[in-house]
């Protein structure tokens, strides 16, 4: 059979999710939210199906809709503290270091549901540099799947949403990008069911080429 042709996406700026896209933190998320699920008599698998890609308080609100918001925020603060203290098993998504190195001097931002302290901890644990523009939990009033974070990321880079490309792995993150009108490159198996513009198993397959007109071409190699 012939080798599939590479997929090419052209954009002006990149908006990068962190967990599941640059950093594999699944082990920590699963440990922390399994404990929370058991504490509240919930099925851990059902909790984890909602938790990826969202701020913790948004996960809690989705699963326990009758609880006061202040209780969700308090428990979210506790989980964030647990997550910051737990880096066992936190590693980069394959190819993330080379991919980020290739973006030096090109317009890109981190758009994550983590707060800034957690983003710093996880990127450091994975041996990755923080991008120069950061949109974290403190930057927004609404968690993914709300588009606010991606809209703020595009604005911070000075581009229209449609001129950006979001790299995402989760249902919540891809929904947020779609709601913002931003094309998507899905990373990994979680992304496959949520209709990204293109899909790749990890970042080892992706190269970025700056063009003379200021655009960027992402080539996804088969």
FITORVO-164030 format. One record per atom (N, C-alpha, C): atom name; residue number from 1; z, y, x. Coordinates in steps of 0.02 Angstrom, whole numbers, padded with zeros to 5 digits, always signed. Atoms other than C-alpha are relative to their C-alpha. Layout:
// FITORVO-164030
{site CA NUM {Z Y X}}
...
This chain:
// FITORVO-164030
{site N 1 {+00000 -00060 +00042}}
{site CA 1 {+00000 +00000 +00000}}
{site C 1 {+00000 +00063 +00044}}
{site N 2 {+00000 -00062 -00041}}
{site CA 2 {-00036 +00177 +00064}}
{site C 2 {+00068 +00033 -00001}}
{site N 3 {-00063 -00037 -00004}}
{site CA 3 {+00111 +00282 +00121}}
{site C 3 {-00002 +00059 -00049}}
{site N 4 {+00000 -00058 +00045}}
{site CA 4 {+00161 +00409 -00013}}
{site C 4 {-00007 +00065 +00038}}
{site N 5 {+00009 -00065 -00032}}
{site CA 5 {+00112 +00588 +00028}}
{site C 5 {+00066 +00039 -00001}}
{site N 6 {-00059 -00043 +00002}}
{site CA 6 {+00249 +00711 +00076}}
{site C 6 {-00002 +00047 -00060}}
{site N 7 {-00006 -00050 +00053}}
{site CA 7 {+00312 +00827 -00061}}
{site C 7 {+00016 +00067 +00034}}
{site N 8 {-00012 -00066 -00028}}
{site CA 8 {+00307 +01013 -00021}}
{site C 8 {+00021 +00049 -00054}}
{site N 9 {-00025 -00051 +00045}}
{site CA 9 {+00407 +01149 -00107}}
{site C 9 {+00001 +00066 +00038}}
{site N 10 {+00001 -00066 -00031}}
{site CA 10 {+00382 +01334 -00069}}
{site C 10 {+00050 +00045 -00036}}
{site N 11 {-00052 -00043 +00028}}
{site CA 11 {+00523 +01458 -00093}}
{site C 11 {+00011 +00059 +00047}}
{site N 12 {-00017 -00056 -00044}}
{site CA 12 {+00596 +01617 -00022}}
{site C 12 {+00072 -00004 +00026}}
{site N 13 {-00070 +00005 -00020}}
{site CA 13 {+00780 +01570 -00009}}
{site C 13 {+00029 -00065 -00026}}
{site N 14 {-00031 +00064 +00018}}
{site CA 14 {+00892 +01417 -00019}}
{site C 14 {+00072 +00011 -00021}}
{site N 15 {-00068 -00001 +00026}}
{site CA 15 {+01051 +01397 -00120}}
{site C 15 {+00027 -00071 +00004}}
{site N 16 {-00022 +00066 -00019}}
{site CA 16 {+01151 +01250 -00055}}
{site C 16 {+00068 -00016 -00032}}
{site N 17 {-00064 +00029 +00020}}
{site CA 17 {+01285 +01154 -00147}}
{site C 17 {+00033 -00031 +00062}}
{site N 18 {-00035 +00031 -00057}}
{site CA 18 {+01418 +01078 -00032}}
{site C 18 {+00013 -00074 -00012}}
{site N 19 {-00022 +00069 +00009}}
{site CA 19 {+01499 +00919 -00099}}
{site C 19 {-00057 -00042 -00029}}
{site N 20 {+00054 +00043 +00022}}
{site CA 20 {+01370 +00781 -00115}}
{site C 20 {-00069 +00022 +00024}}
{site N 21 {+00064 -00028 -00024}}
{site CA 21 {+01233 +00892 -00042}}
{site C 21 {+00000 +00009 +00076}}
{site N 22 {-00010 -00006 -00073}}
{site CA 22 {+01295 +00939 +00132}}
{site C 22 {+00056 -00045 +00025}}
{site N 23 {-00060 +00036 -00020}}
{site CA 23 {+01462 +00848 +00136}}
{site C 23 {+00012 -00057 -00049}}
{site N 24 {-00021 +00055 +00042}}
{site CA 24 {+01508 +00676 +00071}}
{site C 24 {+00077 +00000 -00003}}
{site N 25 {-00072 -00002 +00010}}
{site CA 25 {+01684 +00703 +00002}}
{site C 25 {+00021 -00045 -00058}}
{site N 26 {-00014 +00042 +00059}}
{site CA 26 {+01675 +00570 -00133}}
{site C 26 {+00067 -00036 +00004}}
{site N 27 {-00062 +00038 -00007}}
{site CA 27 {+01822 +00472 -00063}}
{site C 27 {+00060 +00042 -00020}}
{site N 28 {-00056 -00045 +00016}}
{site CA 28 {+01939 +00622 -00076}}
{site C 28 {+00001 +00017 -00074}}
{site N 29 {+00005 -00017 +00071}}
{site CA 29 {+01878 +00673 -00249}}
{site C 29 {+00024 -00059 -00042}}
{site N 30 {-00019 +00059 +00039}}
{site CA 30 {+01900 +00496 -00311}}
{site C 30 {+00075 -00014 +00006}}
{site N 31 {-00072 +00011 -00007}}
{site CA 31 {+02076 +00480 -00239}}
{site C 31 {+00039 +00050 -00043}}
{site N 32 {-00039 -00052 +00034}}
{site CA 32 {+02137 +00646 -00310}}
{site C 32 {-00008 -00004 -00076}}
{site N 33 {+00010 +00000 +00072}}
{site CA 33 {+02058 +00632 -00482}}
{site C 33 {+00019 -00067 -00032}}
{site N 34 {-00026 +00063 +00027}}
{site CA 34 {+02104 +00448 -00501}}
{site C 34 {+00075 +00008 -00013}}
{site N 35 {-00072 -00012 +00011}}
{site CA 35 {+02287 +00498 -00478}}
{site C 35 {+00011 +00043 -00062}}
{site N 36 {-00007 -00045 +00058}}
{site CA 36 {+02264 +00638 -00605}}
{site C 36 {-00015 -00038 -00064}}
{site N 37 {+00019 +00039 +00059}}
{site CA 37 {+02178 +00519 -00728}}
{site C 37 {+00057 -00046 -00021}}
{site N 38 {-00054 +00047 +00015}}
{site CA 38 {+02317 +00390 -00716}}
{site C 38 {+00061 +00038 -00028}}
{site N 39 {-00056 -00041 +00024}}
{site CA 39 {+02449 +00525 -00739}}
{site C 39 {-00008 +00018 -00074}}
{site N 40 {+00013 -00023 +00068}}
{site CA 40 {+02367 +00577 -00903}}
{site C 40 {-00026 -00056 -00046}}
{site N 41 {+00020 +00056 +00042}}
{site CA 41 {+02324 +00403 -00966}}
{site C 41 {-00074 -00003 -00014}}
{site N 42 {+00073 -00001 +00009}}
{site CA 42 {+02136 +00427 -00944}}
{site C 42 {-00033 -00052 +00045}}
{site N 43 {+00039 +00047 -00040}}
{site CA 43 {+02005 +00308 -00878}}
{site C 43 {-00027 +00035 +00062}}
{site N 44 {+00024 -00035 -00060}}
{site CA 44 {+01974 +00357 -00696}}
{site C 44 {-00076 +00004 +00005}}
{site N 45 {+00073 -00002 -00003}}
{site CA 45 {+01789 +00311 -00708}}
{site C 45 {-00028 +00055 -00045}}
{site N 46 {+00023 -00052 +00047}}
{site CA 46 {+01767 +00425 -00858}}
{site C 46 {+00015 +00070 +00028}}
{site N 47 {-00017 -00064 -00031}}
{site CA 47 {+01856 +00566 -00766}}
{site C 47 {-00048 +00017 +00056}}
{site N 48 {+00044 -00013 -00057}}
{site CA 48 {+01751 +00547 -00610}}
{site C 48 {-00072 +00014 -00022}}
{site N 49 {+00067 -00014 +00025}}
{site CA 49 {+01592 +00548 -00714}}
{site C 49 {-00008 +00074 -00018}}
{site N 50 {+00001 -00071 +00017}}
{site CA 50 {+01638 +00727 -00764}}
{site C 50 {+00016 +00044 +00060}}
{site N 51 {-00031 -00042 -00051}}
{site CA 51 {+01726 +00788 -00607}}
{site C 51 {-00050 +00026 +00053}}
{site N 52 {+00043 -00020 -00055}}
{site CA 52 {+01583 +00793 -00480}}
{site C 52 {-00038 +00064 -00017}}
{site N 53 {+00039 -00062 +00007}}
{site CA 53 {+01512 +00967 -00458}}
{site C 53 {+00035 +00056 -00037}}
{site N 54 {-00035 -00051 +00039}}
{site CA 54 {+01637 +01060 -00568}}
{site C 54 {+00064 +00022 +00035}}
{site N 55 {-00068 -00018 -00019}}
{site CA 55 {+01792 +01160 -00530}}
{site C 55 {+00049 -00045 -00039}}
{site N 56 {-00046 +00046 +00030}}
{site CA 56 {+01944 +01053 -00568}}
{site C 56 {+00024 +00020 -00069}}
{site N 57 {-00025 -00021 +00065}}
{site CA 57 {+02007 +01159 -00712}}
{site C 57 {-00054 -00008 -00054}}
{site N 58 {+00053 +00011 +00048}}
{site CA 58 {+01836 +01145 -00795}}
{site C 58 {-00005 -00074 -00019}}
{site N 59 {-00003 +00072 +00015}}
{site CA 59 {+01845 +00955 -00780}}
{site C 59 {+00056 -00014 -00049}}
{site N 60 {-00057 +00012 +00044}}
{site CA 60 {+02017 +00958 -00861}}
{site C 60 {-00013 +00026 -00070}}
{site N 61 {+00014 -00029 +00065}}
{site CA 61 {+01959 +01072 -01001}}
{site C 61 {-00049 -00044 -00039}}
{site N 62 {+00049 +00043 +00034}}
{site CA 62 {+01813 +00955 -01039}}
{site C 62 {+00033 -00064 -00025}}
{site N 63 {-00030 +00064 +00018}}
{site CA 63 {+01924 +00801 -01044}}
{site C 63 {+00060 +00007 -00046}}
{site N 64 {-00059 -00012 +00041}}
{site CA 64 {+02079 +00876 -01126}}
{site C 64 {-00008 +00068 -00034}}
{site N 65 {+00019 -00066 +00026}}
{site CA 65 {+02007 +01016 -01234}}
{site C 65 {+00055 +00037 -00037}}
{site N 66 {-00054 -00033 +00037}}
{site CA 66 {+02168 +01052 -01328}}
{site C 66 {+00055 +00027 +00045}}
{site N 67 {-00053 -00023 -00045}}
{site CA 67 {+02271 +01090 -01173}}
{site C 67 {-00007 +00075 +00014}}
{site N 68 {+00003 -00072 -00018}}
{site CA 68 {+02317 +01271 -01131}}
{site C 68 {-00035 +00009 +00068}}
{site N 69 {+00037 -00014 -00062}}
{site CA 69 {+02205 +01346 -00997}}
{site C 69 {+00046 +00010 +00059}}
{site N 70 {-00044 -00013 -00057}}
{site CA 70 {+02354 +01399 -00893}}
{site C 70 {+00026 -00065 +00030}}
{site N 71 {-00021 +00064 -00027}}
{site CA 71 {+02409 +01217 -00877}}
{site C 71 {-00056 -00031 +00043}}
{site N 72 {+00056 +00024 -00040}}
{site CA 72 {+02235 +01168 -00817}}
{site C 72 {-00004 +00037 +00066}}
{site N 73 {+00003 -00039 -00062}}
{site CA 73 {+02237 +01309 -00690}}
{site C 73 {+00056 -00020 +00048}}
{site N 74 {-00057 +00019 -00043}}
{site CA 74 {+02409 +01257 -00626}}
{site C 74 {-00013 -00069 +00032}}
{site N 75 {+00013 +00066 -00028}}
{site CA 75 {+02358 +01075 -00606}}
{site C 75 {-00060 +00002 +00047}}
{site N 76 {+00056 -00008 -00045}}
{site CA 76 {+02194 +01129 -00527}}
{site C 76 {+00024 +00025 +00068}}
{site N 77 {-00028 -00025 -00063}}
{site CA 77 {+02292 +01226 -00395}}
{site C 77 {+00033 -00057 +00039}}
{site N 78 {-00033 +00056 -00033}}
{site CA 78 {+02392 +01069 -00359}}
{site C 78 {-00052 -00048 +00030}}
{site N 79 {+00051 +00045 -00025}}
{site CA 79 {+02236 +00962 -00342}}
{site C 79 {-00037 +00031 +00060}}
{site N 80 {+00032 -00033 -00057}}
{site CA 80 {+02154 +01091 -00227}}
{site C 80 {+00043 -00007 +00063}}
{site N 81 {-00045 +00009 -00058}}
{site CA 81 {+02307 +01082 -00114}}
{site C 81 {-00004 -00072 +00026}}
{site N 82 {+00007 +00070 -00022}}
{site CA 82 {+02294 +00892 -00112}}
{site C 82 {-00066 -00011 +00036}}
{site N 83 {+00067 +00009 -00031}}
{site CA 83 {+02108 +00901 -00072}}
{site C 83 {-00004 +00032 +00068}}
{site N 84 {+00001 -00032 -00065}}
{site CA 84 {+02135 +01024 +00070}}
{site C 84 {+00037 -00041 +00053}}
{site N 85 {-00041 +00039 -00046}}
{site CA 85 {+02264 +00907 +00147}}
{site C 85 {-00030 -00068 +00015}}
{site N 86 {+00029 +00067 -00005}}
{site CA 86 {+02152 +00753 +00133}}
{site C 86 {-00073 +00005 +00022}}
{site N 87 {+00069 -00001 -00025}}
{site CA 87 {+01998 +00742 +00243}}
{site C 87 {-00022 -00070 +00021}}
{site N 88 {+00019 +00068 -00019}}
{site CA 88 {+01996 +00553 +00267}}
{site C 88 {-00065 -00020 -00036}}
{site N 89 {+00064 +00020 +00029}}
{site CA 89 {+01819 +00493 +00241}}
{site C 89 {-00049 +00056 -00012}}
{site N 90 {+00046 -00057 +00009}}
{site CA 90 {+01743 +00668 +00235}}
{site C 90 {-00050 +00001 +00058}}
{site N 91 {+00053 +00001 -00051}}
{site CA 91 {+01577 +00660 +00329}}
{site C 91 {-00059 +00040 -00026}}
{site N 92 {+00060 -00035 +00022}}
{site CA 92 {+01413 +00752 +00325}}
{site C 92 {-00047 -00047 -00035}}
{site N 93 {+00057 +00036 +00028}}
{site CA 93 {+01270 +00695 +00216}}
{site C 93 {-00049 -00009 +00057}}
{site N 94 {+00046 +00010 -00057}}
{site CA 94 {+01146 +00616 +00339}}
{site C 94 {-00053 +00055 +00005}}
{site N 95 {+00049 -00052 -00013}}
{site CA 95 {+01039 +00751 +00417}}
{site C 95 {+00023 +00071 -00013}}
{site N 96 {-00023 -00067 +00019}}
{site CA 96 {+01147 +00898 +00360}}
{site C 96 {+00005 +00046 +00060}}
{site N 97 {-00009 -00044 -00058}}
{site CA 97 {+01184 +00962 +00536}}
{site C 97 {-00067 +00027 +00024}}
{site N 98 {+00066 -00023 -00022}}
{site CA 98 {+01001 +00969 +00589}}
{site C 98 {-00032 +00046 -00052}}
{site N 99 {+00029 -00041 +00053}}
{site CA 99 {+00951 +01040 +00420}}
{site C 99 {+00029 +00070 +00003}}
{site N 100 {-00030 -00066 -00003}}
{site CA 100 {+01077 +01183 +00431}}
{site C 100 {-00021 +00037 +00064}}
{site N 101 {+00022 -00032 -00062}}
{site CA 101 {+01028 +01217 +00612}}
{site C 101 {-00070 +00029 -00009}}
{site N 102 {+00069 -00023 +00010}}
{site CA 102 {+00847 +01236 +00554}}
{site C 102 {-00002 +00063 -00044}}
{site N 103 {-00002 -00058 +00044}}
{site CA 103 {+00902 +01373 +00432}}
{site C 103 {+00025 +00063 +00034}}
{site N 104 {-00025 -00059 -00035}}
{site CA 104 {+00969 +01491 +00565}}
{site C 104 {-00049 +00057 -00005}}
{site N 105 {+00042 -00059 +00007}}
{site CA 105 {+00902 +01665 +00529}}
{site C 105 {-00043 +00001 -00063}}
{site N 106 {+00037 +00003 +00063}}
{site CA 106 {+00826 +01610 +00362}}
{site C 106 {+00047 +00012 -00058}}
{site N 107 {-00045 -00017 +00056}}
{site CA 107 {+00894 +01666 +00192}}
{site C 107 {+00027 -00063 -00035}}
{site N 108 {-00031 +00057 +00034}}
{site CA 108 {+01018 +01537 +00127}}
{site C 108 {+00073 +00016 -00013}}
{site N 109 {-00070 -00011 +00020}}
{site CA 109 {+01188 +01533 +00043}}
{site C 109 {+00030 -00065 -00023}}
{site N 110 {-00038 +00056 +00028}}
{site CA 110 {+01322 +01406 +00001}}
{site C 110 {+00023 +00020 -00070}}
{site N 111 {-00022 -00012 +00069}}
{site CA 111 {+01355 +01396 -00187}}
{site C 111 {+00040 -00062 -00021}}
{site N 112 {-00042 +00058 +00010}}
{site CA 112 {+01503 +01280 -00214}}
{site C 112 {+00054 +00012 -00051}}
{site N 113 {-00056 -00004 +00047}}
{site CA 113 {+01633 +01243 -00346}}
{site C 113 {+00067 -00003 +00036}}
{site N 114 {-00062 -00001 -00039}}
{site CA 114 {+01762 +01226 -00206}}
{site C 114 {+00022 +00072 +00010}}
{site N 115 {-00022 -00067 -00021}}
{site CA 115 {+01872 +01374 -00165}}
{site C 115 {-00013 +00008 +00075}}
{site N 116 {+00017 -00013 -00070}}
{site CA 116 {+01850 +01456 +00005}}
{site C 116 {+00041 -00041 +00049}}
{site N 117 {-00037 +00042 -00047}}
{site CA 117 {+01995 +01367 +00092}}
{site C 117 {-00024 -00072 +00002}}
{site N 118 {+00024 +00070 +00002}}
{site CA 118 {+01932 +01197 +00034}}
{site C 118 {-00069 -00005 +00032}}
{site N 119 {+00066 +00001 -00030}}
{site CA 119 {+01753 +01240 +00083}}
{site C 119 {+00005 +00001 +00076}}
{site N 120 {-00010 -00003 -00072}}
{site CA 120 {+01813 +01285 +00258}}
{site C 120 {+00025 -00066 +00028}}
{site N 121 {-00028 +00063 -00022}}
{site CA 121 {+01914 +01125 +00273}}
{site C 121 {-00054 -00055 +00000}}
{site N 122 {+00048 +00055 +00005}}
{site CA 122 {+01775 +01011 +00214}}
{site C 122 {-00059 +00008 +00047}}
{site N 123 {+00056 -00010 -00046}}
{site CA 123 {+01634 +01090 +00314}}
{site C 123 {+00023 -00014 +00071}}
{site N 124 {-00026 +00014 -00067}}
{site CA 124 {+01743 +01083 +00470}}
{site C 124 {+00010 -00074 +00011}}
{site N 125 {-00011 +00072 -00006}}
{site CA 125 {+01791 +00902 +00437}}
{site C 125 {-00065 -00037 +00010}}
{site N 126 {+00065 +00031 -00007}}
{site CA 126 {+01607 +00859 +00424}}
{site C 126 {-00038 +00025 +00061}}
{site N 127 {+00032 -00026 -00060}}
{site CA 127 {+01566 +00956 +00583}}
{site C 127 {-00058 +00046 -00014}}
{site N 128 {+00056 -00043 +00020}}
{site CA 128 {+01456 +01082 +00493}}
{site C 128 {+00021 +00073 +00001}}
{site N 129 {-00015 -00072 +00002}}
{site CA 129 {+01447 +01273 +00509}}
{site C 129 {-00006 +00026 -00071}}
{site N 130 {+00006 -00033 +00064}}
{site CA 130 {+01476 +01382 +00358}}
{site C 130 {-00061 +00046 +00000}}
{site N 131 {+00055 -00049 +00005}}
{site CA 131 {+01320 +01475 +00300}}
{site C 131 {+00027 +00071 -00002}}
{site N 132 {-00024 -00070 -00003}}
{site CA 132 {+01330 +01665 +00317}}
{site C 132 {+00017 +00030 -00067}}
{site N 133 {-00014 -00025 +00068}}
{site CA 133 {+01332 +01695 +00128}}
{site C 133 {+00034 -00056 -00039}}
{site N 134 {-00041 +00050 +00034}}
{site CA 134 {+01466 +01605 +00026}}
{site C 134 {+00015 +00021 -00071}}
{site N 135 {-00020 -00008 +00070}}
{site CA 135 {+01483 +01592 -00162}}
{site C 135 {+00046 -00059 -00016}}
{site N 136 {-00050 +00052 +00010}}
{site CA 136 {+01644 +01495 -00195}}
{site C 136 {+00033 +00010 -00068}}
{site N 137 {-00034 -00005 +00065}}
{site CA 137 {+01761 +01468 -00342}}
{site C 137 {+00028 +00069 -00013}}
{site N 138 {-00029 -00067 +00009}}
{site CA 138 {+01840 +01638 -00311}}
{site C 138 {-00053 +00052 -00019}}
{site N 139 {+00054 -00048 +00011}}
{site CA 139 {+01669 +01722 -00331}}
{site C 139 {-00022 +00004 -00073}}
{site N 140 {+00029 +00006 +00067}}
{site CA 140 {+01639 +01671 -00512}}
{site C 140 {+00055 -00004 -00053}}
{site N 141 {-00046 +00007 +00056}}
{site CA 141 {+01721 +01676 -00682}}
{site C 141 {-00011 -00064 -00039}}
{site N 142 {+00016 +00062 +00037}}
{site CA 142 {+01640 +01515 -00744}}
{site C 142 {-00027 -00052 +00049}}
{site N 143 {+00020 +00055 -00043}}
{site CA 143 {+01616 +01347 -00659}}
{site C 143 {-00069 -00026 -00018}}
{site N 144 {+00057 +00041 +00017}}
{site CA 144 {+01455 +01250 -00645}}
{site C 144 {+00023 -00049 -00055}}
{site N 145 {+00072 -00011 +00008}}
{site CA 145 {+01367 +01199 -00760}}
{site C 145 {-00021 +00070 -00022}}
{site N 146 {+00021 -00069 +00012}}
{site CA 146 {+01372 +01386 -00797}}
{site C 146 {-00041 +00024 +00059}}
{site N 147 {+00045 -00021 -00055}}
{site CA 147 {+01233 +01470 -00695}}
{site C 147 {+00027 +00057 +00043}}
{site N 148 {-00023 -00062 -00033}}
{site CA 148 {+01342 +01615 -00634}}
{site C 148 {-00002 -00006 +00077}}
{site N 149 {-00003 +00006 -00072}}
{site CA 149 {+01366 +01548 -00457}}
{site C 149 {-00069 +00004 +00031}}
{site N 150 {+00068 -00002 -00028}}
{site CA 150 {+01180 +01520 -00427}}
{site C 150 {-00031 +00069 -00009}}
{site N 151 {+00026 -00068 +00009}}
{site CA 151 {+01136 +01689 -00502}}
{site C 151 {+00029 +00048 +00051}}
{site N 152 {-00032 -00044 -00050}}
{site CA 152 {+01262 +01773 -00387}}
{site C 152 {-00026 -00016 +00071}}
{site N 153 {+00028 +00018 -00065}}
{site CA 153 {+01194 +01676 -00238}}
{site C 153 {-00068 +00030 +00010}}
{site N 154 {+00066 -00030 -00006}}
{site CA 154 {+01017 +01732 -00273}}
{site C 154 {+00005 +00076 +00010}}
{site N 155 {-00008 -00073 -00006}}
{site CA 155 {+01074 +01912 -00296}}
{site C 155 {+00027 +00020 +00069}}
{site N 156 {-00028 -00016 -00066}}
{site CA 156 {+01175 +01908 -00135}}
{site C 156 {-00052 -00004 +00055}}
{site N 157 {+00054 +00006 -00049}}
{site CA 157 {+01019 +01855 -00040}}
{site C 157 {-00057 +00049 -00014}}
{site N 158 {+00050 -00050 +00017}}
{site CA 158 {+00914 +01986 -00130}}
{site C 158 {-00064 -00027 -00029}}
{site N 159 {+00059 +00031 +00028}}
{site CA 159 {+00796 +01869 -00220}}
{site C 159 {+00010 -00014 -00075}}
{site N 160 {-00002 +00022 +00070}}
{site CA 160 {+00752 +01831 -00401}}
{site C 160 {+00016 -00074 -00001}}
{site N 161 {-00016 +00071 +00004}}
{site CA 161 {+00819 +01662 -00458}}
{site C 161 {-00061 -00045 +00008}}
{site N 162 {+00060 +00043 -00003}}
{site CA 162 {+00643 +01591 -00479}}
{site C 162 {-00030 -00004 +00070}}
{site N 163 {+00025 +00001 -00069}}
{site CA 163 {+00607 +01633 -00296}}
{site C 163 {+00046 -00038 +00047}}
{site N 164 {-00046 +00040 -00039}}
{site CA 164 {+00752 +01523 -00238}}
{site C 164 {-00010 -00074 -00015}}
{site N 165 {-00002 +00072 +00011}}
{site CA 165 {+00773 +01335 -00223}}
{site C 165 {+00072 -00023 +00008}}
{site N 166 {-00069 +00025 -00003}}
{site CA 166 {+00940 +01251 -00261}}
{site C 166 {-00001 -00073 +00022}}
{site N 167 {-00009 +00070 -00021}}
{site CA 167 {+00991 +01092 -00170}}
{site C 167 {+00065 -00024 -00031}}
{site N 168 {-00057 +00022 +00040}}
{site CA 168 {+01110 +00994 -00281}}
{site C 168 {+00000 -00076 -00007}}
{site N 169 {-00005 +00072 +00011}}
{site CA 169 {+01175 +00819 -00314}}
{site C 169 {+00027 -00019 -00069}}
{site N 170 {-00038 +00019 +00059}}
{site CA 170 {+01277 +00826 -00475}}
{site C 170 {-00033 +00024 -00065}}
{site N 171 {+00024 -00021 +00065}}
{site CA 171 {+01239 +00839 -00660}}
{site C 171 {+00018 +00072 -00014}}
{site N 172 {-00022 -00068 +00013}}
{site CA 172 {+01342 +00999 -00673}}
{site C 172 {-00039 +00050 +00042}}
{site N 173 {+00035 -00045 -00044}}
{site CA 173 {+01258 +01078 -00523}}
{site C 173 {-00073 +00008 -00018}}
{site N 174 {+00071 -00004 +00019}}
{site CA 174 {+01081 +01035 -00576}}
{site C 174 {-00008 +00037 -00066}}
{site N 175 {+00003 -00036 +00064}}
{site CA 175 {+01117 +01098 -00752}}
{site C 175 {+00009 +00075 +00012}}
{site N 176 {-00011 -00071 -00016}}
{site CA 176 {+01182 +01262 -00678}}
{site C 176 {-00063 +00031 +00029}}
{site N 177 {+00062 -00027 -00030}}
{site CA 177 {+01025 +01285 -00573}}
{site C 177 {-00055 +00007 -00053}}
{site N 178 {+00051 -00003 +00053}}
{site CA 178 {+00912 +01243 -00720}}
{site C 178 {+00012 +00059 -00047}}
{site N 179 {-00017 -00055 +00045}}
{site CA 179 {+01005 +01368 -00829}}
{site C 179 {-00014 +00068 +00032}}
{site N 180 {+00015 -00062 -00036}}
{site CA 180 {+00980 +01500 -00695}}
{site C 180 {-00075 +00011 +00011}}
{site N 181 {+00071 -00005 -00011}}
{site CA 181 {+00793 +01467 -00691}}
{site C 181 {-00021 -00012 +00072}}
{site N 182 {+00012 +00013 -00071}}
{site CA 182 {+00799 +01400 -00513}}
{site C 182 {-00026 -00071 +00009}}
{site N 183 {+00023 +00068 -00015}}
{site CA 183 {+00693 +01252 -00455}}
{site C 183 {+00051 -00037 +00042}}
{site N 184 {-00052 +00040 -00032}}
{site CA 184 {+00793 +01108 -00382}}
{site C 184 {-00028 -00055 +00044}}
{site N 185 {+00010 +00060 -00040}}
{site CA 185 {+00790 +00980 -00244}}
{site C 185 {+00063 -00042 -00008}}
{site N 186 {-00056 +00044 +00011}}
{site CA 186 {+00903 +00837 -00296}}
{site C 186 {+00014 -00041 +00063}}
{site N 187 {-00020 +00037 -00060}}
{site CA 187 {+01001 +00754 -00156}}
{site C 187 {+00040 -00062 -00021}}
{site N 188 {-00039 +00061 +00010}}
{site CA 188 {+01054 +00572 -00172}}
{site C 188 {-00006 -00029 -00070}}
{site N 189 {+00010 +00038 +00062}}
{site CA 189 {+01071 +00448 -00314}}
{site C 189 {+00027 +00033 -00063}}
{site N 190 {-00027 -00033 +00060}}
{site CA 190 {+01178 +00555 -00431}}
{site C 190 {-00051 +00047 -00031}}
{site N 191 {+00047 -00050 +00024}}
{site CA 191 {+01038 +00681 -00444}}
{site C 191 {-00058 -00030 -00040}}
{site N 192 {+00062 +00030 +00025}}
{site CA 192 {+00904 +00558 -00498}}
{site C 192 {-00007 +00005 -00076}}
{site N 193 {+00003 +00002 +00073}}
{site CA 193 {+00950 +00554 -00683}}
{site C 193 {-00005 +00068 -00033}}
{site N 194 {-00008 -00067 +00029}}
{site CA 194 {+00952 +00743 -00704}}
{site C 194 {-00060 +00045 +00012}}
{site N 195 {+00065 -00034 +00001}}
{site CA 195 {+00769 +00792 -00681}}
{site C 195 {-00005 +00058 +00050}}
{site N 196 {+00015 -00053 -00049}}
{site CA 196 {+00767 +00891 -00518}}
{site C 196 {-00075 +00008 +00009}}
{site N 197 {+00070 -00012 -00014}}
{site CA 197 {+00602 +00968 -00468}}
{site C 197 {-00028 -00052 +00048}}
{site N 198 {+00017 +00053 -00048}}
{site CA 198 {+00598 +00846 -00322}}
{site C 198 {+00065 -00034 +00019}}
{site N 199 {-00059 +00041 -00015}}
{site CA 199 {+00718 +00712 -00257}}
{site C 199 {-00007 -00030 +00069}}
{site N 200 {-00001 +00032 -00065}}
{site CA 200 {+00768 +00646 -00088}}
{site C 200 {+00067 -00036 +00009}}
{site N 201 {-00063 +00036 -00007}}
{site CA 201 {+00901 +00519 -00035}}
{site C 201 {+00052 +00036 +00042}}
{site N 202 {-00046 -00039 -00042}}
{site CA 202 {+00977 +00634 +00097}}
{site C 202 {-00041 +00053 +00036}}
{site N 203 {+00034 -00056 -00032}}
{site CA 203 {+00932 +00775 +00215}}
{site C 203 {-00040 -00019 +00062}}
{site N 204 {+00041 +00022 -00057}}
{site CA 204 {+00853 +00670 +00353}}
{site C 204 {-00074 +00005 -00013}}
{site N 205 {+00071 +00000 +00019}}
{site CA 205 {+00690 +00677 +00257}}
{site C 205 {-00029 +00070 -00008}}
{site N 206 {+00020 -00068 +00018}}
{site CA 206 {+00683 +00866 +00238}}
{site C 206 {-00009 +00044 +00062}}
{site N 207 {+00010 -00050 -00052}}
{site CA 207 {+00606 +00993 +00357}}
{site C 207 {-00017 +00066 -00033}}
{site N 208 {+00011 -00068 +00025}}
{site CA 208 {+00595 +01182 +00333}}
{site C 208 {-00045 +00037 +00049}}
{site N 209 {+00047 -00038 -00041}}
{site CA 209 {+00449 +01285 +00396}}
{site C 209 {-00007 +00071 -00026}}
{site N 210 {+00012 -00070 +00022}}
{site CA 210 {+00448 +01476 +00389}}
{site C 210 {-00074 +00016 +00003}}
{site N 211 {+00071 -00019 +00004}}
{site CA 211 {+00279 +01547 +00339}}
{site C 211 {-00008 +00074 +00017}}
{site N 212 {+00012 -00071 -00018}}
{site CA 212 {+00199 +01712 +00396}}
{site C 212 {+00014 +00049 -00056}}
{site N 213 {-00010 -00045 +00056}}
{site CA 213 {+00217 +01785 +00221}}
{site C 213 {+00074 +00005 -00021}}
{site N 214 {-00071 -00003 +00015}}
{site CA 214 {+00406 +01762 +00224}}
{site C 214 {+00026 -00056 -00044}}
{site N 215 {-00023 +00057 +00039}}
{site CA 215 {+00409 +01607 +00115}}
{site C 215 {+00022 -00056 +00046}}
{site N 216 {-00021 +00060 -00036}}
{site CA 216 {+00484 +01442 +00167}}
{site C 216 {-00032 -00060 -00034}}
{site N 217 {+00026 +00062 +00027}}
{site CA 217 {+00402 +01273 +00145}}
{site C 217 {+00047 -00056 +00019}}
{site N 218 {-00040 +00059 -00010}}
{site CA 218 {+00517 +01124 +00123}}
{site C 218 {-00046 -00061 -00008}}
{site N 219 {+00039 +00062 +00004}}
{site CA 219 {+00430 +00960 +00161}}
{site C 219 {+00048 -00058 -00005}}
{site N 220 {-00041 +00058 +00011}}
{site CA 220 {+00511 +00804 +00092}}
{site C 220 {-00043 -00061 +00019}}
{site N 221 {+00040 +00054 -00027}}
{site CA 221 {+00447 +00658 +00193}}
{site C 221 {+00018 -00066 -00034}}
{site N 222 {-00015 +00064 +00035}}
{site CA 222 {+00431 +00487 +00109}}
{site C 222 {+00035 -00049 +00047}}
